């Protein structure tokens, strides 16, 4: 609806204050009519009668009243305090200030522009290539690097850090700094540019082993003096090993029995592998009894040395099984090399599992209460055979045997109360005729048999093969009621123990006045106040095993003087004047020294000047001799102490 057509009421009230009269008029008209009346130039509305007022123009003119525009406080302040000079100065200052602000903002903009011309986040490096690789195949990788800055990069170098398992192929672009780092000189990398480098090589690691390539881009930005780095990492999983490793072992083994397993290895890769070791990890219940060759550390580490391309080797290990029915025993073989920080670089790894079968008829053999021992010549071996029925039925006509054959055993001195020994087969046998309880073993029945046999004091060494004597003993038990089809046709249950014979060191200490190699002087027998010299002659023999780091120590009384004469000249022998200790260093002494080859000998001269307080008995040359070394077969530390007077 048109608002101008709406009628409205205008109420005009005229008050006559003096007369106290009120008149009311109600004018009814439309808005359009009102507008016409007001703005009609011919309406003469201004001439209509009205009451006089001080605001009328006629009254104002008659009284000389001037109308002025009302101003604000700040306008009055401005007109009162700022004259034209001040205003002009303010205008000039404002212009100068604006110019300074513009210059400052411009300078800051230039600085900001330069600063944003380079950012480390806009430099990147990465590797692309296969993340799963066969260790016998060549692998190629691309090292990609990029500069997304507005400035160029200078003195750019790429360093590729990798594990020792990676063998890179040499090319003209790279420099191999060591077995873990490659250096590639790039030079300059332009703004908003990228490039890539190709490298190739082979990995040598165990199957499913993870190795890593870590490229680092080192550079200096064109508008900076310091160096910056960008880096990344790329992982590679090895799908096959360069060394083919196999473990031959029985799938099942009787509890308390001895088993042998063979670990074979062959280098199938394309390069020679150096300084390799083989380590075996056994489950609890696999008790090490021996190895051929013998381990160099403990009972589970062998040094293989260098392994050329297609070279192979093997190790045979013997262990005793101890477990419950259907237990599984794990054997894990690892071929590795030690880095400088002793970290292991693994080349191959394999494991096999043996299931334990517990027979109802059991036998257990112990040697000096152990499964394996090292023993000296002249000592006794004490065997104890324990047998038992662990089943739920009885067994009849049980027979127990012990196989014991070695040339170092003194069978003539064995202690055997019951049973029989067969010198032709080297067997000991116990039957019902010897032990009545073997006629029938009921469930839960058990017993034991003892045997003691000494080693010979001396053994004959005829050729270099007469060394590294090991004594194997195997006890068996059987009954006509027992058969183990899962283990083949054999129905014997066995248990084995072993003993390694330590080498014997034979040492002679001779003191002579007359000697063909060192000339002595002075009265013999000695006289008070006069010096007499004697020659001490040491001779050493080694029987059966090579001994390493062999040394002979001797401490002599203070009144004996070291004269410095030694034969042969150049012998590794020394004297400590503060302690009066003599040390003879022989190094490694092979088996058979003194039997197949000459004895190891040294002579040296000592002098004495008797004092008035010394009797003839006091003048005897006393020596406490200590011999040390390590038997390389039994890995036993040798220490022999002898007193000579």
Secondary structure, 3 states (H helix, E strand, C coil): CCHHHCEEEEEEEEEECCCCEEEEEEEEEEHHHHHHHHHCCCCCHHHCCCCCCCCCHHHHHHCCCCCCCCCCHHHHHHHHHCCHHHHHHHHHHHHHHHHHHHHHHHHHHHHHHHHCCCCHHHEEEEEEECCEEECCCCEEEEEEEEECCCCCEEEEEEEEEECCCEEECCCCCEEEEECCEEEEEEEEECCCEEEEEEEEEEECCCCCCEEEEEEEEEEEECCCCCEEEEECCEEEEEEECCEEEEEECCCEEECCCEEEEEEEEEECCCCCEEEEEEEEEECCCEEEEEEECCCCECCCEEEEEEECCCCEEEEEEEEEECCCCCCEEEEEEEEEEECCCCCEEEEEEEEEEEEEECCCEEEEEEECCECEEEECCCCEEEEEEEEEECCCCCEECCEEEEEECCCCECHHHCECCCCEEECCCCEEEECCCCCHHHHEECCCCEEEEEEEEEECCCCCCCCCCCCCCEEEEEEEEECCCCCCHHHCCCCCEEEEEEEEECCCEEEEEEEECCCCCCCCCCCCCCCCCCEEEEEEEEEEEECCCCEEEEEEEEEECCCEEEEEEEECCCCCEEEECCCCEEEEEEEEECCCECCCECCEEEEEEEEEECCCCCCCHHHCCCEEEEEEEEECCCCCEEEEEEEEC
